């Protein structure tokens, strides 16, 4: 059996390059898939933390107040000489928190407030919808909160 000492043929070189390119293409697509999943998870966590922070803020304010009033998309909390107003934008662009001395905006969150008949307090429902790489993200939290102070 004789070996060919002339080296690699052009056909073998083209085949090896094609195989190498196929492996690189598969690796690149896998890398892009991992990046998309990472982007999705990061955005979902960001939205979830934002909604949870707003809910905790509303709970803290309502519990510190002596009375709450709901009018459509507006929640008004009165107590200890301080009035706090939450206004949910009808277009879902955010929730505004207003006090006599400050104003905060929680972007991309929708709020629904409902007075509970026969109970002192308010039903709060927060949600946020988004899309990352054509994948939907929906986060929703609901809670009943009542004032602790009279």
ZIKA-V650417 format. One record per run of one state. SS is the DSSP state (helix for helix, strand for strand, loop for the rest). FROM is the first residue (numbers start at 0). LEN is the number of residues. If there is no record, write none. Layout:
ss=<SS SS>
from=<FROM FROM>
len=<LEN LEN>
This chain:
ss=<loop helix loop strand loop strand loop strand loop strand loop strand loop strand loop strand loop strand loop>
from=<0 9 64 66 71 73 79 81 88 93 98 102 107 109 115 121 132 134 145>
len=<9 55 2 5 2 6 2 7 5 5 4 5 2 6 6 11 2 11 5>
